[in-house]
Amino acid sequence: AEGNNSKVYLPGVPLEEGEELVCDPTTYIMYHQAQTSAPCLSFDIIRDSLGDNRETFPLTAYTLAGTQAAQSHVNHIIVMKLSNLYKTSKDDEDSSDDDEEDNMKNPKMTGALIKHQGCVNRIRSTILNNVAIAASWSELGRVNIWNLTQQLQAVENDQLLSKYNKENIANSTTPLFTFNGHQKEGFAIDWSNTMPGVLASGDCKRDIHIWQPTEGMSWKVDQRPLIGHTDSVEDLQWSPNERHVLASCSVDKSIRIWDTRA
């Protein structure tokens, strides 16, 4: 509804004839929209060095997402810098008539693409040895780990981004590491916060594999899966404060807590 008839929508209350739901951006401290080149099933925040609990505008954030393109061979990981993010104006009267000032406050999104074989079912980022890396689950049944350094450098500068795009026309970016040991594709994946570089991945068969980092930005994956679930593992979550403790949920209607040392 418009004007004086506007009211807050309560979930579960049916809409009357002529009513429609309209987003009110003034309810947010900050609200911006952006679009990617293809639908995405998964995204994550890339941790940066700009400090925690940032409240001074404009803000900057780094994110990544994995695409679900119409054709398997045209998928990408998108590494993005979202910058010049100003606070949302509280009412139309606050908007300036100065076009130059308005343009200065326009948000900016810059992205660098990494060619990805197959749809990205899920993607998760972490920091290892001061390097931003990401793990991606492919619909082709592979789990890849990527070094994001080059892409994060590219999104900082238009010239670097142009150079990056030219150099990667031939898809020169390759994973740091790839694991092909899952018997089916999957969606469950999580990095440990208490053990840098330790990863858990779960598939649609029922298997969960634990990854341990080794020297030279490589990983040793335990070929023996955690045994317990009888159907697809849907999600994984490491404990935020206890080493070796992992939670999993499954289509078999169970939630399990694992001690990965056992």
Secondary structure, DSSP 4 states (H G I P E B T S, - for coil): --GGG-----TTPPPPTT------GGGSSS------SS-EEEEEEPP-SS-SS--SSSEEEEEEEEE--SSGGGEEEEEEEEEEEPPPPSSGGGS-S-HHHHHHT--EEEEEEEEESS-EEEEEEEEETTEEEEEEEETTS-EEEEE-HHHHHHTT-HHHHHHHHHHTTT-----SEEE---SS---EEEE-SSSTT-EEEE-SSS-EEEEEEETTTEEEE-SSPBP--SS-EEEEEE-SSSTTEEEEEETTS-EEEEETT-
